[in-house]
Structures are given as structure tokens and as C-alpha cells.
Amino acid sequence: MGGIGLLSACAVATDETPDGEEAVTRAAFERDGKTWPLKTDSAELRCYDGEVVTATVDGTEYQLNSQAQREGFPSIEPIWADAQGSPYDLKVNLGELIDAGIGLCATPQ
């Protein structure tokens, strides 16, 4: 039953209109001096309810923060880039991408 609840939560979240959305690219991020954390060269960032941040790649909307995880969005793991040169299988920090997504959120009234 737990899986059904997760699917339901995800369906509800993705049916909502995002507060904001924006196409982002590796090139633009790197041009701004930021580190691109995904294996793909682009993604569609979305923010819902002032705090739920997701990235859509190839039609799948992935969680970028814990709020999106609670809403049942799939894990970012399949598209999350490995940190270069790390002997510990670390991933690239998602912070700058999350910050960009939070920036799309509407200011609470």
C-alpha cells in the first residue's frame, strides 16, 4: 500500500501548476561560474508551493530537495553526476541547482 500512496502523491504534485519553471543548461550554469550537477546537459526546473523543487529530464520529473521527496517525486539519483576525482563515490553538490529552483518559487503572501 505504501507504493500506492507515493504514486498518488506524485500524481497530485505534478498535476499542479508550478509557481515557476525554467529551462536550465550546463552551458549557462558553467558560464555563471556554477557547477552543473546532472549527467544531462539540460533540465526543466520547477518549483511548487513555494518550496518543492524538481528537475525534469526526458519526461521524468525528479526530486531536488526533501520537500519534493516528501511529495513522492522519483529520486534524482539516476541523473545525478558523480563528483570528479572523488575516491569516495561522492556526487556533485545539488545546492546551486536547488537555489535556482527556489528562486522560481512565488513569494508567499
C-alpha positions as CSV (number, residue, x, y, z in Angstrom):
1,M,0.0,0.0,0.0
2,G,2.9,2.4,0.7
3,G,3.8,2.4,-3.0
4,I,0.3,3.4,-4.0
5,G,0.4,6.4,-1.6
6,L,3.7,7.6,-3.2
7,L,2.3,7.3,-6.7
8,S,-0.8,9.2,-5.6
9,A,1.2,12.0,-4.0
10,C,3.4,12.3,-7.1
11,A,0.4,12.4,-9.4
12,V,-1.2,15.2,-7.3
13,A,2.0,17.2,-7.2
14,T,2.6,17.0,-11.0
15,D,-1.0,17.9,-11.8
16,E,-0.4,21.3,-10.0
17,T,0.7,24.3,-11.9
18,P,4.2,25.2,-10.8
19,D,4.9,28.5,-9.1
20,G,7.7,28.9,-11.7
21,E,9.6,26.9,-14.2
22,E,12.7,27.5,-16.4
23,A,14.9,25.5,-18.8
24,V,18.4,25.4,-17.5
25,T,21.6,24.2,-19.2
26,R,25.0,23.0,-18.3
27,A,26.5,25.8,-20.5
28,A,24.6,28.6,-18.8
29,F,25.4,27.3,-15.3
30,E,29.1,27.0,-16.1
31,R,29.1,30.4,-17.8
32,D,27.9,31.8,-14.5
33,G,30.7,30.0,-12.6
34,K,28.4,27.4,-11.1
35,T,28.9,23.6,-11.1
36,W,26.4,21.6,-13.1
37,P,25.3,18.6,-11.0
38,L,23.5,16.5,-13.6
39,K,24.6,13.8,-16.1
40,T,22.4,15.5,-18.8
41,D,23.2,18.9,-20.4
42,S,19.8,20.4,-19.6
43,A,16.7,20.1,-17.4
44,E,13.5,21.9,-16.8
45,L,13.4,23.3,-13.2
46,R,10.1,23.7,-11.4
47,C,9.0,25.0,-8.1
48,Y,5.7,24.2,-6.4
49,D,4.1,25.5,-3.3
50,G,7.0,27.9,-2.6
51,E,9.4,25.1,-1.7
52,V,9.1,21.8,-3.7
53,V,11.9,21.9,-6.3
54,T,12.1,19.4,-9.2
55,A,14.1,18.9,-12.3
56,T,12.5,17.3,-15.4
57,V,14.7,15.3,-17.8
58,D,13.4,13.2,-20.7
59,G,9.8,13.4,-19.4
60,T,10.6,12.3,-15.8
61,E,10.2,14.9,-13.0
62,Y,12.8,14.2,-10.3
63,Q,13.1,15.5,-6.7
64,L,15.8,18.0,-6.0
65,N,15.0,18.6,-2.3
66,S,13.5,16.9,0.7
67,Q,10.2,18.7,0.1
68,A,9.9,17.1,-3.4
69,Q,10.9,13.8,-1.9
70,R,8.0,14.0,0.6
71,E,5.7,14.7,-2.3
72,G,6.7,11.4,-3.9
73,F,8.8,12.6,-6.8
74,P,11.4,10.0,-8.1
75,S,14.9,10.1,-6.8
76,I,17.4,12.3,-8.6
77,E,20.0,9.5,-8.4
78,P,19.7,8.2,-12.0
79,I,20.7,11.7,-13.4
80,W,22.9,13.0,-10.6
81,A,26.5,13.4,-11.7
82,D,29.4,11.8,-9.8
83,A,32.0,14.2,-8.3
84,Q,35.1,14.1,-10.5
85,G,38.2,12.7,-8.8
86,S,36.4,11.7,-5.6
87,P,37.8,8.4,-4.1
88,Y,34.5,8.0,-2.1
89,D,31.8,7.9,-4.8
90,L,30.5,11.3,-3.9
91,K,28.0,13.2,-6.0
92,V,28.2,16.8,-7.3
93,N,26.5,19.2,-4.9
94,L,22.9,20.0,-5.9
95,G,22.8,23.2,-3.9
96,E,23.2,25.7,-6.8
97,L,20.6,23.9,-8.8
98,I,18.2,23.8,-5.8
99,D,18.9,27.5,-5.2
100,A,18.0,28.3,-8.8
101,G,14.7,26.3,-8.4
102,I,13.8,28.0,-5.1
103,G,14.4,31.3,-7.0
104,L,11.5,30.3,-9.2
105,C,9.1,30.0,-6.3
106,A,6.4,32.6,-5.8
107,T,6.8,34.7,-2.7
108,P,4.3,33.6,-0.1
109,Q,1.5,36.1,0.5
